[in-house]
């Protein structure tokens, strides 16, 4: 259900930016979705189609670029993509890690006419 609030924000950002450039139509919205963000692209798409119906974004295409998880080993400073489900450093086998990327969710760009 949290995809609804996110989709409202995406649409609001797109409409605001389109208005600032005096665009007549939003044709494409490019999104970055980290694999740890918890957001489901299909739910965002479904909500967007409903929410944008009577707006200049009604026919806009949403693209989703997945962002993989990157971790930083606190023991040896190696940055790595974990092998699920274990988050173990491939260099030193350390298990004390921090998340570098993968939680992101943002509008990368908007295309307008």
N, C-alpha and C positions, 0 to 999 in steps of 0.2 A: 504494500500500500504506500510505502514511502516514495515509490516512483511517481505517484501523482503530484506530490509537492515539488519534486525535482523537475518534472515535466512542466509544471506551471512556471518555475523559475527559468527554465530553458526558453520557453515561449516568451516570457517577459523580457529577457535579455535580448532575444532576437528582434522583437518588436521595437524595443527601445533603440537599438542600434540602427535598425532600418529607418526609423523615424528621423534619427539624427542625420542620416545621409539622404533623406527625402526619397527613399526607395519606394517604388510602386508595388514591389512583390519580393518576397523572400523565396528563393529557389532551392537553397540547400543550407543545412546546418550540420556542421562537422563536429562530432563529439568524441572526447577521449574518455574511456571508461576503464578504470583499473580493475583488475580481476579480484581485488580484495574489497572493492567499493560496496559490494552487495547489491548493486543495481542490475536489473535484467533488461537488456536492450529491447526485447519484444514487448515488455510492459511499457517502457518509455514510448515506443512506437505507437502502441495502441492508445495510450493516453494522449499523445500528441495529435493523432488524427481526430480525436474527439474535441480536444481543447482548441485546436486551431481552425475549426470549421468555418467560422465567419470572420476570418482575419486575412491579412495579406500573406500569411504563412500557410494558408489552407492546402496548397499543393506542394509545399516544401518537402524535399527529400532529406531524411535524416541518415547520416552515415555514422557508424560506430567503429572507432579504432580502439581495439583492446590494448591495454597497457599491462604487460606482465609484471609479476611481483619481482622486486629486486631486494635482496637483503644484504646487510653489512654485518660481518662477523666482528663481534666486539673483542675477540681474542687476537685475531691476526689481520684485521682490516680488509679482508677479502670481500668484494662485492660479488654476489652470485644470485642466480635464479634457482630457487629451491626445487628439489624433487619432492613432489607431494606424496604423502602427507607429512614427511619429516623435514624439518628445517634444520639441517645439519650442514655445517661448513664443509665444502668438498676439500678444502686445503688442510685444515687442522682438526676436523671432526668436532669443532666447538658447537655448542648449542645455544650460546648466548648471542642472540642476533637482534638487530634493529631493522625496521622496515624503511627502505630507501624510497621505493615507489610501489604502486599497485593500489593505493587507496584513492587515487585521484578520480575526479569526475568533473569535467568542465567542457565548456563550449570552446573549441579550438578556433573555428572561423565560421563566418556566415556569408553566403553568397546571395546577392540581391540584384534586381533589375530596376 
